[in-house]
Amino acid sequence: MTSGHPWPVGAATGIGSLPGTDIVEATRLVFGELPDFPHLPELPNRGAGADMIGRAATLLVDLPVEIVPSGWRITAKGGRDLRVAADFFDRDLDALELVGREFSGTVKVQVTGPWTLAASIELPTGHRVVSDHGARRDLAESLNEGVARHLADVQRRLPHATVVLQVDEPSIPAVLSGQVPTPSGWGTVRSVAANEVEQALGQLLSVAAKGSRLVHCCAADVPIGLLRDAGADGLALDAAELDSTRLDALGEAIDAGVAILLGVVPSRDAEVSVAGVAERVERVWNALGFDRAQLSTAIVLTPSCGLAGATPAYARQALGVLREVSSRLAEESH
């Protein structure tokens, strides 16, 4: 039985971030605990520049940024902050190549999407990029070019692997609903039209191969239909945030062949067990009303979000539990 996706049936994967500061150790952990669908680890605990915004900023083409007290800001010329971020990312990719050079399966890389980036990076005036139509268009185009280069670099480093792109968009709901704050903190940026959000996200997804385009959004009000319409082949969602309304949209997505990366293990230290996680997956699947045999082909198990806030011991346990539950569910589906 095949999943119809680049990864095998019964695969589990991570969302992205892990605790710690040793990227080689983190990469070996991921390839060891998630051998069917490893991912490029992110280690934000190393400091500014290793965070998701800093990592994405290194991919921007001809659009340098720097760190100011309020965060990342577009500048005329990249300086030390951008060099530090680029150095972190280069080390990450070197570790990926060291550990995965001979890997012949499916590997996932994560990048911050255009809307979360636009909601986080400031213009020289201090306003967020998302507040200016021309600026957000320029940022999206710059990111598209940079991500295309990044995917080509990863493929060169891992010549035998199938590379999957995950676009992280936790801020899309805030962008759509006009909840991104202004510099004063007293107001919010005007909402962006859904068709513009969909178009820009779709353009970034299109730089990856069809079938290998994922979007991650762990917000409660995730716009499942918009993400699908943008061209996502898979959606990474937090199971705890799926109310009855979104279960309906989720069922429609599964019917359409969209893969679901289902976050079922807490991202911070908690009591987890194989039996408890398996029961949680079953509850979601039963609520969706699909045949039991479809579960392992439609679902990939993940943590609820990144694991950077967890202890190293818990992160290892969480990934191991996900692998074990995924394997058992796949066996039961045969």
N, C-alpha and C positions, 0 to 999 in steps of 0.2 A: 504494500500500500504506500502511495506517495502522497505528499501534502498538496501538490500542485503549486508549490512555492519553492524558492531556491534552497530552503533548509529542509532537513528530513522530518518525517513524522516523529513526534515525541521530543522535539528539541525544546530547550529552555535557553533563555538568554538574559542578559542584564540590560538595564536602562542606560547606564553609562558610568556614573561616578562611583568611586570606591574610597574607603578611608586610607590614610597613609600617605607616604611621600616617595616610596620606591616604585618607580614605574615598571621596572623589569619584574620585580616580585609580583606586582599587581597583574601584569600581563600573563605571567605563568599561572597565577591563580585562575584567571578567566579561562585560559585554554585548558587547564586541568579540570576545573569544575563544570565547565560548559562546553565540552568538546564538540557537540553537534552544531553549536551556533555561538561561537565566541564573539566578543566585541572589543573594540579599542577602549581601554579603560581611561577614565578621566580622574585626575587627582587634584581637586581644587584646594585641598588642605596645604598644598605647597605654597600658596599665597597668590597675590594679585598677578594676573596673567595666566594662571592655571584654571581660572574660573571659566564658565561656559561662554561668557561674553568676550573675555580676553582671547580665548581660543579661536572663536569665530572672527574676531578682529584681525587676527594674523592672516586670515584667508582673503580679506578684502583687498581688491586690486586698485591701486592708485587712490586709496582713501584712508590715509593714516589716522590713527587715534592716539590719545594719551590719557593717563589717569589724572583726574582732578578730584578735589574732596568729595564731590557728589557722584563720582563714577567715571566711566569712559566717555571721552569727548573727542569729536573730530577736530583735527589740528592741521596746520599747514605742512608739517613735516614730522614723520615718526621719530620718536626718541627712545630713551632707555626702556620705558614701560613696554613699548611694542617689541623691542629686541628681547626683553625677558620673556614675554609671552611666546614669541616665535621660538625661542630656545627651548622652552618647555615642550612645545608642540613637536619640535624636531626630535627631542629625546623620546617622546611618546612613540613617534613613528619608527625611530631606530629600534626601540624595544619591540614593537610589533613585528618588525622585520626579523629581528634576532630570534624571537620565539616562534613566529609563524611562517618563516620563509618556505618551508616545505609543506605547509598546510594546504590541503586540496578540497576543503569543504567551503562552507559559507561563513563569512566574517562580516560583522557590522561595524560601521563607523557612524558617529553622531556629530551633527553640526547644529548650531543655533539657527533657527529660521529667520527669514527677513522681518517678520513682524515683531517677534520677541527682541530681535536686535534693534529694530527701529524704536521700540518702546523703552529700550535700555540705554542706548547711546545718545549723547547730547550733541546738538549743533554748537558751533562756537559761541552762540548767544546764550547757551544754557538751556534752551528748550529742547525737548526730545525730537529726534529725527522724525518720528511718526507724525508730528504736528505740521510738517511741511511736505506738500505733495511732491514737489520736485526732488527734495532731499531723500525721501523714502524710495522714490523710483531709482535714483542714482545708487543708493545703498544696495537695493535689491539686485541691480545689474552688476555691481561690483562683486557682491557675494556669489552670484551665479557663476561668474567667471572663475572666481577663486575656488569654489567647490568643485567645479569641473576639473581644474588642475589638481586639486587634492585627491579626487577619486582616481585620476590617472596615476598619480604618485603612489597611492596605496596599491593599485593593481600592479605597478612595476615592482614594488617591494614584495608583493605576495603573488607571484605569477601564476600559481596553480589554484588560487582561491576565487570564489565568486563573492564580489563585494556588494553589500547591501547598504543603502544610505538611510539613516534615520534623521529626520528633521525635527528638532525639538522646538515646540511652539507653545510653551505654557502661557504666554501673554496674549494669544489670539482672542480669547474671550474678553479680556479687558480692552483690547483694541476695537473690537466690534461693538462693545457696549459703552464706549467713551469713558473708561475708568482709569486711563493712564494719567497720572498726576502732572500738573504743571510745575514749573520750578518753585513757585511759592508754596506749593502743597495745599493751597486753598481752593484750587480749581482742578479741572480735568481737561484733557485734550479732547477735541471733538471726535466722535466716533468715525471710523473709516467704513465705507460701504462694503458690504459682503462681497460684491463682484470684484472689487479691487483687491481685497484680501485673498480671495480665491485665485485670481489671476497671478499675483506675485508668487504665492506659494506654489502654484502649478508650474510656473516657469523654473523655479529652483528644483522641484522634483524631476522635471524633464531632463536634467543633466545626468541623472542616473538611468540605468537600463530599466526598461519596462519589466515589471514583476519584482523589482528590487527597491521600491520607493515606499518608505514608511514615514509616518508622522506620529510624534509622541506629544500628547497633551494630557496632563494629569489633573486638570482643573475640573471642578464640579460641573461647569456648564460648557463642556466640550462640544463644539459644533460638528457633530459626526457627519452630517450630510455635506457640509461645506468641504471638509477634509477629503471626503470621497470624491466630490466633484472636482477638486483640485488635482486628482490623479493618484491619490494614495492607494497603494496595493495592500497596505497593512496599517492598522491603527494601534498605537500603544496607549492603553488607558488604565486608570486605577479602578479596580473592581469596586472599591468602597464608595466611589463617586457616581456609580451608575444607578440612577433612580429609574422608575418604571418608564418614564418618557424616553430616556436614553436607551433602555433595553430594547424598546421597539425599533429605534434607529439602528441599534447594534445588530438586531436580528436581520434587518433589511440589508445591512452591509455584508453579513455572513452569507445571506442568500445570493448576493451579487459576486461572491468569491473573494471578498476582502478578508485578509488574515487579521486576527485579533491577538495582539500581544497583551495579555491580561495580567495586570499587576495584582498579585495575590499574597505577597509576603511583605510585611511592614518594612519601610525603609530605615527605621531605627530599631535598636535592640528591643526585642519582644520575645515572648514564648512562641516558638514555632515547632511544628512537628509534621511529619509526612502525612499522618492521618488527618490532622486539622486542616492542612492546606488542601488536601484532596477533597475533603468535605466542602470546603469553600468553593472550589472550582465546580463541583457537582451542583451546588446550589445555584450558581449563576447559570450554568448550562441548562438546568431543569427549568429555570425561570424563562429562558429563551425559548424553550419548547422544541429543540431540535433532537433528532435521533442521536442516541448515545454513540453510535459508530462514527459520527462526524466530528466528535470533540477534538481528537488529536490531530485531525487534518486542518481544522479551522483555528485552533488556539495554540499559541506559544506562551508559556508561563514566564513571568518576570517578577522582579520586585515591584512594589507599588510606585516607586520613583527611584532616584539615585540613592546610593548607599554611603555617600560621603560622611553623613552624620552618625553612622554606626561604628561600633568597635570592629577591629579587624577580625576577631573571633566570630562575631555575629555575622559579618559579611560573608565569611567562608561558609558558615553553617547555612545561611539563607540560600546561597547559590547551590549548595549540596542538596538541600531539601527540594528546591525547584527541579533540579536534575532528576532526583529520585521519583518525585510525583509525576513528572512528565513521562518518564520511562514506564512507570506502572500504568498510567492512563493509556499509553500507546499499546501496551500489551493487552489490556482489557478490551481495547477497541477492535482487535483482530477477530 
